[in-house]
């Protein structure tokens, strides 16, 4: 069971949170605007939307995985950054450093290592116990 948890946490860290942190960092030089939180929810899981005006048109875009602001009420004004070529690619200005996603990547990676060590130690103890039973 520990090995399965280690693999799941490692996959979460390497396949979800690290790319999310890199994506957020890529928007540091994006266009700045103010948006309204259009749909709230679990922003860290990528379930929030913002509404803003870019190049004269209204855009409703999803905040990416790793975004903060889940405690903000719908209708709250947020400073955002978006890609000039594609206003659908957006992130809260506070998140463009990758902080929340990077922290979760580190935490899940550390959890993966912990469970991996636990499974190795468990395997060693079981092997010693079997050897002791055979010798006795």
Legacy VTK file of the C-alpha trace (Angstrom):
# vtk DataFile Version 3.0
C-alpha trace
ASCII
DATASET POLYDATA
POINTS 136 float
0.000 0.000 0.000
2.862 2.389 0.815
4.393 1.810 -2.582
1.102 2.636 -4.317
0.803 5.878 -2.326
4.413 6.728 -3.170
3.725 6.228 -6.869
0.519 8.268 -6.779
2.112 11.169 -4.905
5.167 11.056 -7.164
2.949 11.134 -10.242
0.964 14.054 -8.811
4.153 15.960 -8.185
5.930 15.194 -11.460
3.026 15.073 -13.895
0.613 17.674 -12.525
2.076 20.157 -10.066
5.535 20.758 -11.606
4.082 21.482 -15.068
1.448 23.699 -13.422
4.163 25.690 -11.639
6.108 26.061 -14.894
2.963 27.199 -16.716
2.251 29.802 -14.046
5.837 31.091 -14.238
5.542 31.393 -18.025
2.906 34.110 -17.567
5.173 36.457 -15.569
5.690 38.654 -18.626
2.073 38.421 -19.786
-0.327 41.305 -20.303
-1.762 42.699 -17.082
-5.474 43.272 -16.573
-8.117 43.237 -13.860
-10.642 40.440 -13.920
-13.755 39.519 -12.000
-13.991 36.073 -10.462
-16.757 34.695 -12.659
-17.074 31.214 -11.182
-15.569 30.213 -7.844
-14.694 26.818 -6.500
-11.545 24.804 -5.995
-9.109 27.121 -7.764
-6.096 24.957 -6.833
-7.707 22.165 -8.871
-8.363 24.519 -11.805
-12.092 24.980 -11.232
-12.333 28.781 -11.208
-13.095 31.168 -14.052
-12.375 34.856 -14.488
-14.019 37.401 -16.768
-12.069 40.341 -18.189
-11.654 42.540 -21.254
-8.715 41.843 -23.576
-8.181 43.683 -26.849
-11.689 45.140 -26.677
-13.562 41.871 -26.169
-14.880 40.147 -23.076
-13.095 36.910 -22.254
-14.120 34.198 -19.801
-11.119 31.993 -19.038
-10.344 29.160 -16.658
-7.681 29.708 -14.036
-5.044 26.971 -14.312
-4.340 24.164 -11.867
-2.291 25.506 -8.982
-4.097 28.838 -8.756
-4.908 30.378 -5.421
-7.901 32.529 -4.647
-10.383 29.810 -3.815
-11.563 31.788 -0.819
-12.342 34.863 -2.907
-16.063 35.411 -3.439
-17.578 35.365 -6.912
-17.460 38.917 -8.218
-14.137 39.763 -6.538
-11.705 41.825 -8.655
-8.341 40.193 -9.229
-5.214 41.392 -11.019
-4.326 38.810 -13.676
-1.733 38.124 -16.357
-2.636 36.651 -19.735
-0.874 35.793 -22.973
-1.277 38.581 -25.528
-1.735 36.059 -28.351
-4.227 33.895 -26.461
-6.264 35.627 -23.723
-7.687 32.232 -22.699
-4.288 31.479 -21.099
-4.546 33.395 -17.851
-3.379 33.313 -14.231
-3.822 35.440 -11.146
-0.941 37.872 -10.820
-0.218 36.542 -7.325
0.253 33.039 -8.770
2.625 33.738 -11.670
5.615 32.936 -9.474
4.333 29.360 -9.319
4.220 29.461 -5.510
1.174 27.358 -4.652
1.769 24.762 -7.344
5.478 24.578 -6.558
4.757 24.159 -2.845
2.315 21.344 -3.578
4.866 19.717 -5.891
7.429 19.747 -3.082
4.949 18.482 -0.490
3.650 15.649 -2.685
7.212 14.769 -3.717
8.273 14.616 -0.075
5.232 12.464 0.687
6.193 10.155 -2.181
9.696 9.793 -0.780
8.346 9.121 2.706
6.039 6.354 1.487
8.795 4.937 -0.714
11.155 4.730 2.275
8.390 3.167 4.358
7.794 0.480 1.729
11.541 -0.290 1.434
11.917 -0.512 5.222
8.842 -2.732 5.401
10.237 -5.040 2.710
13.579 -5.299 4.536
11.874 -6.083 7.852
9.685 -8.746 6.219
12.748 -10.349 4.565
14.600 -10.425 7.906
11.581 -11.932 9.622
11.326 -14.666 6.978
15.039 -15.418 7.279
14.727 -15.612 11.078
11.753 -18.019 10.712
13.727 -20.212 8.305
16.816 -20.266 10.588
14.744 -21.157 13.652
LINES 1 137
136 0 1 2 3 4 5 6 7 8 9 10 11 12 13 14 15 16 17 18 19 20 21 22 23 24 25 26 27 28 29 30 31 32 33 34 35 36 37 38 39 40 41 42 43 44 45 46 47 48 49 50 51 52 53 54 55 56 57 58 59 60 61 62 63 64 65 66 67 68 69 70 71 72 73 74 75 76 77 78 79 80 81 82 83 84 85 86 87 88 89 90 91 92 93 94 95 96 97 98 99 100 101 102 103 104 105 106 107 108 109 110 111 112 113 114 115 116 117 118 119 120 121 122 123 124 125 126 127 128 129 130 131 132 133 134 135
